[in-house]
């Protein structure tokens, strides 16, 4: 089969046409993006008659709502990560005391146990983790707590 066969010439013609068509489409797309940018609307100042402007009162500070226990567990996790053990304990303990959700309570106990292990308070950590294991056996933290008790 020689290079100048009708099939090869026809194939070459279609390839050249395809490349030419794609190049034209790319050029058209690029030029369309830059063809005529839309001018931004201009604003004209309006002058109105009336009393002079008065100072607006500054907003008063509003008290933020007390974080929900789940947020307190997250705050405890963050404090534990940064080695702020007292802050972590406070957040976990508050979440434990304020929540009626068993999953949140288990997470709070898990955090308290990890905090005490990180802080070197192994006896307290064992007590907390054993409470987690016995009172929340359905929790995903129960198996992990068994492991940490063994480490402590």
Secondary structure, DSSP 4 states (H G I P E B T S, - for coil): --TTSHHHHHHHHHHHHHHHHHHHHHHHHHHHHHS-PPPPPPP------SSPP-PPPPPPP-PPPPPPHHHHHHHHHHHHHTT-HHHHHHHHHHHHHH---HHHHHHHHHHHHHHHHHTT-HHHHHHHHHHHHHH-TTSTHHHHHHHHHHH-
